[in-house]
């Protein structure tokens, strides 16, 4: 990360990233291009921070120009390169005071540079990837499915589960010895008896040590024993409290694993709701569910997203490097909608099985809102139902399937025409 920096564009022009950043709402925030004497750079900014990542994406053969050679008529400018709502390139040039420069001569000069053409292709690619990603966020939901945990894996976890144990610390202070006390008393004696009559000091020091050795040794040992006893009692108390908490944690983990293994109602519902709250996917949907602990079956009513929520545009990069954006055909939209809603059903099924290894079946009924041509009122129309068993669900390699065709692996009811129109089906409640 580095701060914004001004670089040379060509003789007579300097270029820096515009303060206003990307203006269009269609493009990725903070993406722009700098072109200069040392090459072309793609800058991805963090709006509002003044910081950006700067990556060199091409080079220039232009000779460097010393700042001292800039004439009085040359102007330092800021340049912003972006696409408008019709995905056509827009170049805006500003002076240091933020005033827009409208000179067509300057704009044309910029557009003739090879760096401009090369980096315009980079901008096209950024928009292309975003447009495609907006569609795949709806049509490739099934790729987020995780293989559900098995009963064998849960049993293995239970078998390996052991409570932690606190390891008491050892009291590592050595018991005071006679030699240790003698050394301490000698230091004290040297400080106490340091007369210029040095030949008398030795005798006094020896006598001082002899007079105090036994009492000091006894006192030090008593203090050591008290300290040792306090430390060991503290460790015993700590061991008891920590092991109590370890045991509670162990019992809670074991209870959760048993709930997972046996498909216990409270465990399944709580776990399912937790996963649903954490899911982060593009389509908005609503879900009603019921869990039958006796049969280990999830019953789900799925309120599907509408076709109007899907992105309406598709994109491609032409041989020239230019971005081509077109409206999707009605058939393409309907096909993508079919992949979206069937993929969503399979994803919710996967989440259900992830809630517990004890769940054996998932029964999903999915509906959308349609206008009844008889009375003009909007009503719920069921367009598919699917009953999925855990064993067959776990066998499928989901990243490589077509979600519509994947329904064939399970008992289901769905009337989908070749032109991807869902017919209303009857659901038994």
C-alpha positions, 0 to 999 in steps of 0.5 A: 500500500502506498499514498497517491503519487504523481507520475509522468504521462508524456512530454508536457503532461503529468498524470495522477489518480483523480481524487473522486475515484470511479464515478459509475456505479457499474464498475468496481469501486476504486479501480482506475488506470495511470499511464506514464513515462515509466509504464502503465499502472493499474491502481485499485484504491480504497475510497476515503483513505487516500491509499491504493495498491499500484501494479505495473501492467505494461511498459513504455519505451518513451525516454524519461523527462527530467522535471526541471525540463518542464516548460511554463506552458506545461500543466500538471493534471489528474486523469480518470479513465472509466466506462459510462452506463453504456460501457463506453470509455470516458476520459476526464482530465483535471488541473490541480485546482480540480477544474476540468480540462476540455481541450480535445487536443489534450484528450486526443493526445492521451487516447493515441498513447499505446498505454491508454489503449492497453489499459482500456482493455484492462478496464474492459476486462474488469467490467467483464469479470464483474458482469459475469460474476453477477450472473454466476452468483445466482446460477452456481449456488450448487458449487457451495455445497459441502459434503455432509459429515458422516455418522462414522466421522461423528463416532470417531470424534466421540471416541477421540474426545477426551477432557483436558487436564491441567498440569500443575506447575512445579515449585522450582525454588531450591531449599536454602542450604548452609553454604547459601546462608554463609555466602549471604552472611559473608556479603553482609559481614564485608559491608559491616566490617570494613575497617582500615585495620584489615587484619581485624576485619577477618576475625570479626566477619568469621565471628559474625557468621558463626553468631548468625548462621543457625538462626538465619538458616532456620528462618530462611528454611521456614520462609521457604516452606511457607512459600512452597506450601502457598504455591502448592495450595494455589496450584491445587486450587487452580487445578480443581477450578480449571479441570472443572471447566475442562470437564464442563467443556468436554461434556458440552462437546460430547452432548453436541456430538451425540445430538449431531449423531442422533439427530436430536430435535433441539440440536438440529434446529439450533444448528440449522438456524445458525448455519442459515444466519451465516450463509452469504449468497446473492439471491434473497429467499425465505424458508419455513421448516419443520423437523421430524425427530422420529423419522429424522426428516427435514420438511422445508418450504422454500420461497424462491427468488423471482426471475426479475432478480437475476442480472439482465446483461451478459458480456464478452470480450471481442477479438479487438479487446473491446467489451461487448455487453448485451441484453440476455434473451428470454430463454437464457434468463429462464434457463439461468433462473432454472439453474438458480432455483434448483441450485438453491434447493440443493444448497439448502438440502446440503445445509440441512444434512450439515446440521446433523449426521443423524438426518436421513432425509430432506423434503423440499417444496419450492414456490414462487409468486405469480399473478393468477390470470383468473383474478389478477391476484398474486399467489404462491405457485409451487414449481418443484418438490424434491425428496433427498436421501442422505446416502445418494446426496453424499455420492454426487460431485456437486461442483461438476453437475447441472443442478436441473439435471441433478434432480434426476438423482432423487425422487422429485416432481417438476414440470419444466419445458424445453424452453425452461418454463416451470409449470405449477405442480400440486403439493400434498400437505 
